[in-house]
Amino acid sequence: MSESVTTENLLDNLSTAVLVLDEKLQVQYANHAALAVFERSLSLLIGCSFNQLIVASTLDFVRFQNTMQYGEVYSDSEVTLTFADGRQTQTDISVTYILENQAKRFLIEIRLIEQQKKISQENQQWAQQQAARELVRGLAHEIKNPLGGIRGAAQLLEKQLPSADLKEFTQVIVEQSDRLTNLVDRLLGPNLRPSFEWNSVHQMLEKVCTLVQLDPSHNIVITRDYDPSIPELYLDQDMLQQATLNIVRNSVQALLECPEVAGEIKIVTRIERQVIIHGQCFPLCVKIQIIDNGPGIPDELKSTLFYPMVTSKQDGSGLGLSISQTLIAHHRGKIEVDSWPNRTEFTLYLPIDKKESKQ
C-alpha cells in the first residue's frame, strides 16, 4: 500500500461509523463517521462506555452477548438506536470479534439508513398526499357549487314565507350552507398568491412564539436555540408564520393532553447542507426543528398525518398540518416528522437562495 494512504486515513474517509470496544465495552477507537453519528469529539468518545452512548435500542442482545462471549459474528438490520441526548436513528449494525495481543476487541460497524429510508418514504408519501389533495380539491369544488344554489334558494324562499317562525328554518339552511362553504374553502387551501420578500426566519419565529405565549390556557415553556449565521430567506412571512404556528399549536394541544408533564417546546434553527427535497438537491437549507416532550404521535396516524381531515383530537379539523405542508411547498420546502413517547420533532427544510438570483 502506498505510504500516502494509511489505514487510519481509509477508516476516516468511510461513510460507515467504525468503533473498536474493549472487553468492558469501552470505546478504544472511533473514525470520523462515528464522531458524526454520536455527535461527540474523539476525546469525549474514547474511554466512554457503549452503554452510556446508547440508552435504548432494538438490538438482539442475546446475539450481541454471544458475539462478546463466543466470538460469533453478529449483524442486524433496521436497528433503532436512541442516544443519550434523546436523538433516534435507524441503522444496520455489524459486530466482529477480534483477538489482538491476547486482548478481546469488538469491531462495531454502524451504517445509517435513516436518510435513504426517509427519502424513499418521503417520495412515496408525497405522491400519495398529492393524489389525496387533488381528490379532496375535486370533491370540494363539486360540493361548493350546489351549496351556493341551496343558500340562494333558501333566501328566496324566506322572502315568500308569511311567518317569522318559518323564516327561522331558512336561516338554519343559510347558516349551515355558510359553515360548509367555509369548511370547503379551508379544504381547498390558501387561495392567495405568495408575496415573497427577503426576511429573517428568526423574526418570523419570534412572532409565532409571542402568539403562543400570549395564550392564557397553558403555561408551556418555549425555548429557542437559534443559529445567528442563517441569512435572510426569500419568503412570504405571513404564509410561513401560519405554517409554523399550526405546528406549534399542534404541539401545545398534545402537551395539554398530558397535564402531568411539565410541557416544553424547543425551537431550533440550523443550516443543513445537501438536502434532497422532492427529488431535487439543494446545497444549503435552513432547518427549523419544533420539538416537544409530549406523548408522541400514535403509530396509526404517522403515515397519514398530513392528509386533510386526519386528526386524533375530538374537536380537531385535521386541516392544520395539511395547510402547513401546502404553505411550505410554496417555498419549495418540506416537513418531516419523527415521534416517539416523550419526544416529537417536526422539521422544516427551506432552501437558501442567493440574493443575486432573485433580483
N, C-alpha and C positions, 0 to 999 in steps of 0.2 A: 504493500500500500504506500502511496506517495506520502512523504513526510508532511505535506501541506494539508492532508486530510487525516485527522486523528479520529479515534473512536469517540472522544468527547464531542468533537465538532459534529460528527454524524448524528449522535444522540440528541444534541441540542437543536438540530435542524429538522428533527422528526415532528410531524403533527400529532403523533401519539404520545401521550404522557407516560413517562417511564419512572418508576420508583424502585429502589432497592431497600428492602427491610431486613433487619436482623431478627434473631430468634424472639426478641421481645416486641417485635413488630414496630420498632423504631426506625425512622427514615435515615438511611445512610447515604443515599444519593437521589437526586431528582434532576431531570432535564428541564429545559426552558418551558416545554409544553406543560409539564407538571406544575411549575410555578404559576402558569396562567390558569390552570384548572382550579387549583386551591387558593389562588389569589393571595399568595404569600411569597416573601422573599426567600432566598435559599437559606439564609442564616436562621430564619424563623421555622423553616421546614425541617432542616437537619436535626435529628435527635427527637423530633416530635413523634408521639405515638400515632399510628394509623387510626386507632380507635378514637383518638381525640379529633382527628381531622374529619372523620365520617361518623356522624352521630346516629344515623339510621340508613338502612339500605335494604334492597330486596335480594341481596346476595344469598346464595345457598351456603349457609355457614357450615353445614356438615361436610360438604365437599371442600370448602375452603380450609377447614381444620385438617381434613385428610391430606391436603397438599402440604400443610405445615408439619404433620406428624409422619407421613409415609412417603413424602416426596412425589406425590402424584401431580400431574399437570391438570390445572383447573381453568376452565373458561366458561363464561356466562354472557348471554346477550340481553340487551334491553334492561339492564340493571339500573334502577333508580337510586341515586345517591343523594343524601341530604347532608349538607355541610354544616359545620359548626356555626356559621353566620346565617343559617336559615335558607340558603340557596338550595335548589334542587336541579338535578340534571340527569339525563338518561345516557348510559354508556354501555359499551361492550368491554368486558374485563377478562384478562388472562393472567394467571398466576403460575410461575415456573419456579420449581425448587432448584437451588444452586448450592453446591458444596464447594467452598473456597477456603483453602488452608484449614481444613477440618472445622470450619465455621459454617453454620447454616445461613443461607441467604434466600430471600424470596424476591424474584423479579416480577413486578406488577406492571402490566400494560393497560392503560385506560384510553379507550377511543371514544370520543364524544360523538354521539349520533343524534343529539338533540336538534342541531341546526338542520341537518339533512331531513330529519323526520318532520320538523316544523315546516320546512319549505314545501315538502310533499303534501302535508296536511293542509297547509295554507292554500295551495293551488286548488286542491280538491274542494275545500270548504268555500273558497271564493267563488268558484264556478257554481256550486250549489246555492250559495246565497244570492248570487246574481240572478239565477233562474227563479228562485223563490221570490225575489224582489220584483222581477218582471211579471210574475204570475199575480202577485198582490196588487201591483200597479194596474194591471189589466182589469182585475176584478173591481178595484176601487173606482175606475172610470165607469165601468158598467153599472155600479151601484149609484154613483153620484148623479148621472144623467136623469134617471127616473125620480130621484129624491127631489130635484128641483120642480118636476111636474107635480109630485104629490103635495109639496108645500104650496105651490101656486093654486092648485085646485082647492086646497083647504081654505086659503084666504078668500077665494071667490065664493066658496060655499058659505063662509062666515058672513058675508055681506047679505046673503039671501035668508039667513036664519032670523025668525021673528023674536026669539027669546035669548036673553043674555046667558041663561043656564046652558042652552045648547051650544053657544059660542065657546064655552069652556072646553068642549071636546075638540073643536077645531084648533084651539090654542095648544092642546096636547099634541096634536098631529104636527103643528108648526114647530113646536119646541123640540120634539123628538127628531124631526127631519133635520133641524139645525144641528142637533147633537151628533147625528150620524154623519152629516156633511163635515163637521169639524173633525170627527174621527177619520173619515176618508182623506181629508186634507193632510192629516198627520201621517197616514199610511203612505201617501204619495211623496212625502218628504219635503225638504225645503224647495220652494219654487223661485227663490231669488238667485240671481247670478252672483258668484263670489266677487267681492271687491278687494283685490289684493293690494297690499301696501307693505313697505318694509317696516317691521315692528319687532320688538323684543318679545321672545316667548315667555320670559320671566315676568314681564309686565302683565301679560295675559293671565299667567298662573296666579299672580298676586290678586288679581280681581276675583278669580274663582275662589281662592282661599278666603277673601273678605266676605263674599256672598255666603259661603258655607258657615263661617264662624259667626255671622250675624243671626243665624237661625237659633232661636232660644229653645228649641225642642231637644237639644243634645248638648253634651259637654265633651265631645270628642276632640282630642288634641291633634292638631295638624302641624307636622314638622316639615321643614324644607332642607334639601341638600342640593343646591344649585351649582352648576359649573359656570363660573363667570366668563369663561373664554368663548362661550357659544355666541356666534354673531347674530345679527338681525336676520329674520326669515321673511320671505315674500309670502305673506299670508293674509287671509281675511280674519281679522281679530275677533269679530263677533261670532263667526262660524266656529272658529277654533275654541273660543271660550265656551260656547254652548256644548260642543262635543266633549270637552274636558269636564265641564260642570255636570253633565249627565253621568259620567263615570264616577266622579267623586261623590255625587249624591247617591249613586248605587251603593258605594262603599259605606256611606253613612247609614243607609237603610239596613244593610246587612249587619252592621255593628249594633244598631238599635235592637235587633232581634236577640242579641246576647248581652243583656244588661249586667251579667256577672263579670264581663270582661272590661277592663279599662281600655276603651276604644282609642285607637291611634291610627292616623292616616299619614303616610310619609310620601312626599313628592320629591322625586329625584330627577335631575337632568344631567345628561352626559352626551358626549359626541361619540357616535358609533361609525366605524369605517366598513366599507364594502358590504352594504346592506342590500339584500335582494327583496324587492317589493313587487309582487305580482309578476315575477319573471324578469324584471329589469334591475340591474345592479347599479346602485348609487354609491359613489365614492365616499361621500360624507352625509350623515344624517344626524338629526337631533333625536335622542332617545329620552322620552318622558315616561317615567315609571310612577304609577299610583299604587301604593302598597298599603293594604290594611291587615289588621290582625283579627279579622272576623272569622266566622265558621267555615268559610270556603264555599265554593260553588258545587252544588250537587252534581255527581258524575253524569246523571242522565241529561243534564242541561248543557254540558260543556261543548258538545259538538253542534248545538243549535242555538247557542247563546245570542248570536247576533241576528237571528231570524226575527222578523216582525211578529208581534203578539206572543212571544215566548217569554215567560216570567215565572218565578217561583213565589211571587208575592200575591197575596189575596187581593189587594187593591191596586196592583200594578197593571199598566197597559202593555208592557213588553215592547215599547217603542223607543225608549231612551237609548239603548245600546245600538239598535238598528240605525237610528238617526245619527248617532255619533260616528258610526262606521261610514255612512254616506258623506258626512261632512269632512271626515279625514280623507276619504277617497278624492274629494275635490282638491285636496292639497297633494295628491299623488302619494299619500302615506298609507299606513296600515296600522291595525291594532292587533296585538297579541295578548293572550291571557294565560297565566299559569295559576293554578289554585290547588291548595290542599288545606287541611284543617289548620286554623290559626294564621294563615297567610294567603292572600290573594294579590296577584300582581297583574295590573293592566299596563301594557307597554305600548306607547305611541311612537311610531317612527315617522319623521318628517324630513324629506330631502333638504339639504342646504344648497342653495343656489348662489352663484356669483352675481354680484350686483350688476356687473357689466353685461351679463347675458339677459337681463330683464329691462335694460334701458333702450 
